[in-house]
């Protein structure tokens, strides 16, 4: 445990950031999970409606520095391809 004044403050800031980052990351995963459920169910209309919101959340998490920008781009690309592929399958 930190004993110096600056180390105590740094530990407090790290805890706050960790909790904040965890919130944003879980929010992103929740949106992705909902979109994936719509894709797996083959519900094209719902998937297309959910895609912009999910992309927005992913980009916001990326902007905060919680995930890398290439990670965000890869996630968005795969989700967009999955949504666009719903109509092509059937």
C-alpha positions in Angstrom: 0.0 0.0 0.0 1.2 3.5 -0.8 2.5 5.6 2.1 3.8 8.8 0.4 1.4 11.5 -0.3 2.0 11.5 -4.0 1.8 7.7 -4.2 -1.5 7.7 -2.3 -2.9 10.2 -4.8 -1.6 8.2 -7.8 -3.1 5.0 -6.4 -6.5 6.8 -5.9 -6.3 8.1 -9.5 -5.4 4.6 -10.8 -8.4 3.1 -9.0 -10.8 5.8 -10.4 -9.5 5.3 -14.0 -9.7 1.5 -13.7 -13.3 1.7 -12.6 -14.2 4.2 -15.3 -12.4 2.2 -18.0 -14.1 -1.0 -16.8 -17.5 0.7 -17.2 -16.8 1.9 -20.7 -15.4 -1.5 -21.7 -18.4 -3.4 -20.4 -20.8 -0.9 -22.1 -19.0 -1.6 -25.3 -19.2 -5.4 -24.8 -22.9 -5.1 -24.0 -23.6 -3.2 -27.3 -21.6 -5.7 -29.3 -23.3 -8.6 -27.6 -26.8 -7.2 -28.5 -25.7 -6.6 -32.1 -24.2 -10.1 -32.4 -27.5 -11.6 -31.1 -29.4 -9.8 -33.8 -26.9 -11.0 -36.4 -27.1 -14.6 -35.2 -30.9 -14.4 -35.2 -30.8 -13.2 -38.8 -32.8 -10.1 -38.0 -31.4 -7.7 -40.6 -33.5 -4.7 -39.7 -32.6 -4.8 -36.0 -28.9 -5.4 -36.8 -28.8 -2.4 -39.2 -30.5 -0.2 -36.5 -28.1 -1.3 -33.8 -24.9 -0.9 -35.9 -24.5 2.9 -35.8 -24.9 3.0 -32.0 -22.5 0.1 -31.5 -19.9 1.7 -33.8 -20.3 5.0 -31.9 -19.7 3.3 -28.6 -16.6 1.5 -29.9 -15.2 4.7 -31.3 -15.8 6.5 -28.0 -14.0 3.8 -26.1 -11.1 4.1 -28.6 -11.0 7.8 -28.2 -10.7 7.4 -24.5 -7.7 5.2 -25.0 -9.3 2.1 -23.5 -8.7 0.1 -26.7 -6.3 0.7 -29.5 -7.5 2.4 -32.6 -6.6 -0.7 -34.8 -8.6 -2.9 -32.4 -11.5 -0.5 -32.7 -11.2 -0.5 -36.5 -11.1 -4.3 -36.6 -14.2 -4.6 -34.4 -16.1 -2.1 -36.5 -15.1 -3.8 -39.8 -16.1 -7.3 -38.6 -19.4 -6.1 -37.3 -20.2 -4.2 -40.4 -19.3 -7.1 -42.6 -21.5 -9.4 -40.5 -24.4 -7.0 -40.8 -24.0 -6.6 -44.5 -23.7 -10.4 -44.9 -27.1 -11.1 -43.4 -29.0 -10.4 -46.6 -26.4 -12.2 -48.7 -26.8 -15.5 -46.8 -30.5 -16.0 -47.4 
